[in-house]
Amino acid sequence: MKLDAFDAALVRELQQDGRVSYQRLAESLGVSREAARARVHRLLESGTVRVVGIVRPWVVGIGAVAHVSLDVEGPGRPAAEVAAARPASSFVSCTAGARAVVAELRVADEAALEREFAVLRSAPGVRGIEVFRCTRLVRDAYSPATDPAATDPAGAREAGAEVAPAVPATDPAAPAAPAVPAAPSVERPPAVDEVDRTLLGLLQADGRASFAALAERVGLSQPATRARVLRLLQSGAVHVTGLVDSRAVGVREAVGVGLTVRGGASAAAAAAARLPGINYVAAGYGRFDVVCGVDASDRPALLATLDALRASAGVVRLESWYHLEIVKESYTYDLPL
């Protein structure tokens, strides 16, 4: 489904706030509430947009994240399928780069990470693996610009099939109200009990579920449910966003980039995150110092972004890989519903 100008405006609103009310959409776009509601439903029913809650990895005990490049002899797809079958993998792609397959792993700790490495090393045709260990997530297409909840972040994403930065706000069925702050200041994650985990699971499945529907599922009053949801949103435990089929918004070029830098990686990563077209930035160590994801509408736009990265202060080497086929992309966790 190709977006028209009105659809594109709706998508931008949902990317900014997946729980934006129909009334606020109507006021922002200058249409009736009924027209806004009908267009949103059309986008959702067609599958062009999915509004979901993205749960922070630390909430479910993810403490170690790695980007793994697989050196494969022969076809890469069998090795990619092995990686994609692992519950620990959140992103797997067959690429046109020096390594046939790249994968992202999210696990509880270093011991679990090493077990996943052993599985990947034994996949069909794999001659070896090269690892980038993410220590700081600077920008993620599914997250606010920085991760306020962790200095050792559990999250890493490259350019993928869907795009959507987001910050959550109000109930879709409620009147417009002030948005939840986009960048909560949290040094330590708040305690999450079983009711919270159920709410997170429900929001993960449907980010626009009304407070009334959520309250019925968890057995609390609507005010109590609303208070819990807003606390989860404001704490950064979850954020709600519209995930958009990239083909509908013109994204055609999806590329991963690894940077080697001179000096500290944090400054180079922060500079990369400010560049147009960059949808993901992580700092760490191993094969690279910084890993980025790039989305571009065409080759000239892609080249401009890559050249800007090459020209960034401190960057001494850039390696890129083109995502030919994204075999897996999943950022959901096993939570109660």
C-alpha positions in Angstrom: 0.0 0.0 0.0 1.5 3.3 -1.1 0.9 6.3 1.2 -0.7 9.5 0.0 0.2 12.9 1.6 -2.5 12.5 4.2 -1.5 9.0 5.1 2.1 10.2 5.4 1.1 12.9 7.8 -0.8 10.4 9.9 2.2 8.1 9.9 4.5 10.9 11.2 2.0 11.5 14.1 1.9 7.8 15.0 5.7 7.6 14.8 5.9 10.4 17.3 3.2 9.0 19.6 1.7 5.6 18.9 -1.1 6.3 21.4 -2.1 9.7 20.1 -5.8 10.3 20.4 -8.1 10.6 17.3 -9.1 14.0 18.5 -5.5 15.3 18.6 -4.9 13.7 15.2 -7.9 15.5 13.8 -6.8 18.9 15.3 -3.2 18.4 14.0 -4.2 17.5 10.5 -7.3 19.7 10.1 -9.9 17.0 9.6 -12.8 15.6 11.5 -12.2 13.0 14.2 -14.2 10.5 12.2 -11.9 11.0 9.2 -8.8 10.6 11.3 -10.1 7.5 12.9 -11.1 5.9 9.5 -7.7 6.6 8.0 -5.8 5.1 11.0 -8.0 2.0 10.9 -7.3 1.6 7.1 -3.5 1.9 7.8 -3.7 -0.7 10.6 -6.0 -3.1 8.8 -3.8 -3.1 5.6 -0.8 -3.9 7.7 1.0 -0.8 6.5 1.3 0.4 10.1 1.5 -1.6 13.3 1.2 0.2 16.6 3.0 -1.7 19.3 4.7 -1.3 22.6 8.4 -1.8 22.4 9.5 -3.2 25.8 13.0 -2.2 27.0 15.3 -5.2 27.2 16.3 -4.5 30.8 12.7 -5.1 31.8 13.0 -8.7 30.8 16.5 -9.3 32.1 18.5 -8.7 28.9 22.0 -7.8 29.9 24.2 -8.6 27.0 23.9 -7.7 23.3 26.2 -8.5 20.4 26.3 -7.9 16.7 27.7 -11.0 15.0 29.1 -11.2 11.4 29.2 -14.7 10.0 32.0 -15.7 7.6 30.3 -18.4 5.4 31.6 -20.7 2.8 28.9 -21.4 0.3 25.3 -20.1 0.5 24.5 -17.9 3.4 20.8 -18.6 3.8 21.2 -21.9 5.7 23.4 -20.2 8.3 20.9 -17.3 8.5 18.1 -19.7 9.1 20.0 -21.3 12.0 20.5 -17.8 13.5 16.9 -16.8 12.9 15.7 -19.9 14.7 17.4 -18.9 17.9 15.1 -17.1 20.4 18.1 -14.9 21.3 18.3 -13.4 17.8 16.4 -10.2 17.2 17.8 -9.4 13.8 19.2 -11.6 11.1 20.1 -10.5 7.5 21.7 -11.9 4.4 24.1 -9.2 3.1 26.2 -8.2 0.2 29.0 -7.3 2.4 32.3 -9.1 3.3 30.3 -11.4 5.6 27.3 -13.2 4.2 25.2 -13.0 7.3 24.8 -10.6 10.2 22.8 -11.2 13.4 22.0 -9.4 16.6 21.8 -11.4 19.8 20.1 -10.3 23.0 20.7 -12.5 26.1 20.8 -12.3 29.9 24.6 -12.4 30.4 28.0 -13.2 28.9 27.7 -17.0 29.5 24.5 -17.1 27.5 26.1 -15.0 24.8 29.0 -17.5 24.5 26.5 -20.3 24.2 24.9 -18.5 21.2 28.3 -18.0 19.6 28.9 -21.7 19.8 25.6 -22.4 18.0 26.5 -19.9 15.2 30.0 -21.3 14.8 28.5 -24.7 14.1 25.9 -23.5 11.6 26.2 -24.8 8.0 29.1 -23.4 6.1 30.3 -21.0 8.9 34.1 -20.7 8.9 34.1 -18.2 11.8 32.4 -15.3 13.5 33.4 -11.7 14.2 31.8 -9.9 17.1 30.9 -6.4 18.0 29.9 -6.2 21.7 27.4 -3.3 22.2 28.1 -1.4 25.4 26.1 1.8 24.7 23.0 2.3 22.6 23.0 5.9 21.3 20.2 5.8 18.8 17.6 3.2 17.8 14.8 3.4 15.3 12.5 1.8 17.7 13.5 4.0 20.7 14.1 7.6 21.8 17.4 9.1 20.7 19.1 7.9 23.9 18.6 5.1 26.3 18.2 6.7 29.7 17.9 3.5 31.6 21.2 1.7 31.0 24.9 2.4 30.6 25.3 -1.2 29.3 22.3 -1.2 27.0 20.6 -4.3 25.8 19.6 -3.2 22.4 21.0 -2.9 18.9 19.3 -2.6 15.6 20.4 -2.0 12.1 18.4 -0.7 9.2 15.4 -3.0 8.8 12.1 -3.6 7.2 10.2 -1.2 9.4 11.1 2.3 10.6 9.7 4.3 13.5 11.2 6.4 16.2 8.5 6.9 18.9 7.5 8.3 22.2 4.2 7.3 23.9 1.5 9.6 25.2 -2.2 9.3 25.6 -5.1 6.8 25.4 -6.5 6.6 21.8 -10.0 6.8 23.1 -9.5 9.7 25.4 -9.6 13.4 24.8 -6.3 15.0 23.8 -4.0 15.6 26.8 -0.3 16.7 27.3 2.1 14.1 26.0 4.2 11.9 28.2 7.8 13.3 28.3 9.8 11.9 25.4 13.1 11.6 27.3 12.5 10.4 30.9 15.4 10.7 33.2 15.9 7.3 34.8 19.2 6.0 36.3 17.8 2.7 37.6 14.8 0.8 36.2 11.8 0.8 38.4 10.4 -2.4 39.9 8.0 -4.3 37.6 5.5 -6.6 39.2 3.3 -9.3 37.5 0.5 -6.8 36.8 3.0 -4.5 35.1 4.4 -7.4 33.1 0.9 -8.3 31.9 0.3 -4.7 30.8 3.6 -4.7 29.0 2.6 -7.9 27.2 -0.7 -6.4 26.2 0.9 -3.2 24.9 3.4 -5.2 23.1 0.6 -6.9 21.2 -1.5 -3.7 20.7 0.0 -0.4 21.5 -3.3 1.5 21.0 -5.4 -0.7 23.4 -7.6 1.6 25.5 -7.3 1.9 29.2 -10.7 0.3 29.5 -9.6 -2.8 27.6 -6.4 -3.0 29.5 -8.2 -2.6 32.9 -10.5 -5.5 32.0 -7.6 -7.8 31.2 -5.7 -7.0 34.4 -8.7 -6.8 36.8 -8.0 -3.2 38.0 -10.0 0.0 37.8 -9.4 2.3 34.8 -7.7 5.0 36.9 -5.4 2.4 38.5 -4.6 0.9 35.1 -4.0 4.3 33.6 -1.6 5.2 36.4 0.4 2.0 35.9 0.6 2.4 32.1 1.7 6.0 32.4 4.4 5.0 35.0 5.7 2.3 32.6 5.7 4.8 29.8 7.4 7.6 31.7 10.0 5.3 33.3 11.1 4.1 29.9 10.1 0.5 30.5 8.0 0.6 27.3 7.4 3.1 24.5 4.6 2.9 22.0 5.3 3.6 18.3 3.9 3.1 14.8 6.0 0.6 12.9 5.7 1.3 9.2 6.4 -0.9 6.2 9.4 0.8 4.7 8.2 0.2 1.2 5.2 2.4 1.9 7.4 5.4 3.0 10.0 5.1 0.2 12.8 3.4 2.1 14.7 1.3 -0.4 18.3 1.2 0.7 19.0 -0.5 4.0 22.6 -0.7 5.0 24.7 -1.5 8.1 27.9 0.4 8.8 30.8 -0.4 11.1 33.2 2.4 12.1 36.7 2.3 13.4 37.5 5.5 15.3 40.5 7.3 16.8 40.2 7.9 20.5 36.9 7.4 22.4 33.9 5.9 20.5 31.3 7.9 22.4 31.9 11.2 20.6 31.9 9.6 17.2 28.7 7.7 18.0 27.0 10.9 19.1 28.0 12.7 16.0 26.8 9.8 13.8 23.4 9.8 15.6 22.8 13.4 14.5 23.2 12.7 10.8 20.2 12.4 8.5 19.4 8.9 7.4 21.0 7.3 10.5 18.4 5.1 12.3 20.7 3.2 14.7 23.9 3.9 16.5 25.7 1.8 19.1 29.2 2.1 20.6 31.2 -0.8 21.9 34.2 -2.9 21.2 35.4 -5.8 19.0 35.2 -5.9 15.3 34.2 -2.2 15.2 34.1 0.7 17.6 30.7 2.0 16.4 27.9 0.3 14.5 25.2 2.3 12.6 22.2 1.6 10.5 21.2 3.6 7.5 17.9 4.0 5.7 17.8 5.9 2.4 15.2 6.4 -0.3 17.7 6.1 -3.1 21.4 5.6 -3.9 22.4 9.3 -3.9 20.9 9.7 -0.4 22.7 6.6 0.8 26.0 7.9 -0.6 25.5 11.3 1.0 25.0 9.6 4.4 28.0 7.3 4.0 30.2 10.2 3.0 29.1 12.2 6.0 30.1 9.3 8.2 33.5 9.0 6.6 34.0 12.7 7.1 33.1 12.7 10.8 35.7 13.6 13.3 37.7 10.6 14.6 36.5 8.1 11.9 39.5 6.4 10.4 37.7 3.4 8.6 34.2 2.6 7.4 32.9 -0.8 6.4 29.3 -1.2 5.1 27.1 -4.1 4.2 23.9 -4.1 2.2 20.9 -5.9 3.5 19.7 -8.1 0.7 17.2 -10.0 2.7 16.1 -9.5 6.3 15.4 -13.0 7.5 14.3 -12.0 11.0 13.4 -8.9 12.8 11.7 -9.3 16.2 11.8 -7.1 19.3 9.0 -8.8 21.3 9.5 -10.8 24.4 7.7 -13.7 26.1 5.3 -11.8 28.4 1.9 -12.7 29.9 -1.2 -11.7 28.1 
